[in-house]
Amino acid sequence: MGRVQHDLAEDHAWLDKLLQRVIGKQDRIDHQAYSEFRKGLLRHIAMEEKVLFPTIQRLRGGTPLPLTDKLRLDHGALSTLIMPTPTRAIIKLLRAILDAHNALEEGSKGLYAQCEEVAGVEIEDLFRRLQAVSPVSVAVCSDSPAMFATIRRVLMRAGYPTESLWPHQREQPQS
């Protein structure tokens, strides 16, 4: 496992631990852990979208890796899903999407391994540029009807169910 693959997989593990802390063993959502999770997730997505994917596409003569389209849909779903006030249903869906998403990126046949192979001698430069990605500013949570309509559209486009989020009525945010 190369440096890029190791570093990005470690970031996944850190985000997983944060998400576990969000719901923990309490009845309440840990909003401090959730805030840290949101910031970390958006930075991780920025690393892939702004550095990793464009670099690999350039090195492949303008052709992205086949998994890139699916991963971008997942990034859209994840980014949108962290916009409202968190509920247990939202956290559960985040966990499910991340489990499937991370499995596509990690491992000996995953996207990260493919990227390292394509990067070849440019791997150290790629690693440095990934590390240099700045933290991403995070908007305040929004529970507007427009936000929920957007979440539904983005999740459906990415192939994820929305019924678990709002089977009848939206679950009330927990404070």
Secondary structure, DSSP 8 states (H G I E B T S, - for coil): --HHHHHHHHHHHHHHHHHHHHHTTSSS--HHHHHHHHHHHHHHHHIIIIIIHHHHHHHTTT---TTHHHHHHHHHHHHHHTSS---HHHHHHHHHHHHHHHHHHSSTTSHHHHHHHHHGGGHHHHHHHHHT------------HHHHHHHHHHHHHHT---TTT-SSS------
